[in-house]
């Protein structure tokens, strides 16, 4: 039977803030699943949707924990009562190859809101089963709700996209929820040093709780030069016979023009005749194009790659990150630094946009 939900809607009009609306969710059909939600992350990338032009109202959010309340006839492996996580990444390769489409939600006032795939800023959601992963009962449903985006994006970029190994040097630009997850993953695999880069000493100190060995305040100096100084290797040389300076992997968890350029510049050249150079990894959502110094890229045999959703497979990676949390290798309770009721979504968005969130903020629906 239909389910009554309270849903955050971003109106179509430019500049309009989020509204909380009462919506009747339809019965699930086919591969659809209806989930009563416990908590949802508030992701920085959602600000792009809020501020960019829209062809229709939008429903947002793409990471949550919840409980299945109804399933469509074609759903397999999920049943009412299951504890689940909702994410925006197809949970396995089989699901990814089944073609879905943009989600459309009929609002009670006659408008239709859209989402690329899921919405989780809501007391209840309806989603294709490809984005719903069954997890064990009894998990910490508040703290773990951020695994579906923040953790897989940051930690996955380290584990899967870059395949960082023990002893590799790492720099992480932007240590919010995604960046801190990247730092934690770098520590887990044994990277050293792990250099956090941000604009405040408070955030840099916070990053050290997750495994950062050094903090570089980009507001008080040239972060690239500081990274090069920290990583100078007088025993290895580039094609110009200069000591190697820079990290093996630099991650941009912001997506600004400046940080995209900086991660490229912060990687070391290859040791001429011995090895290739470092790798810059774009993790944050870019809003502008970037012109790279291609000679710097070429002569040092450096790489510049991107990571979408941490190259993760949620059905495999969610259990991994839940285990990290249980074992103390990923302190999600500390990573979640603020929570809000759904009616305070406007304040949650404002706090995020104005840099008042140290880690990750969430909405709670209890």
Helices and strands as residue ranges (DSSP letters): E 3-10, E 18-25, E 32-42, H 46-51, E 58-59, E 63-71, E 83-87, H 93-96, E 103-106, E 112-115, E 124-128, G 129-131, E 132-134, G 143-148, H 150-156, I 157-161, E 170-173, H 177-189, E 194-198, H 201-208, E 214-217, H 223-230, E 233-237, E 243-244, E 249-252, H 257-265, E 279-282, H 294-299, E 303-306, G 309-311, H 314-327, H 332-335, E 336-341, G 342-344, H 345-353, E 360-364
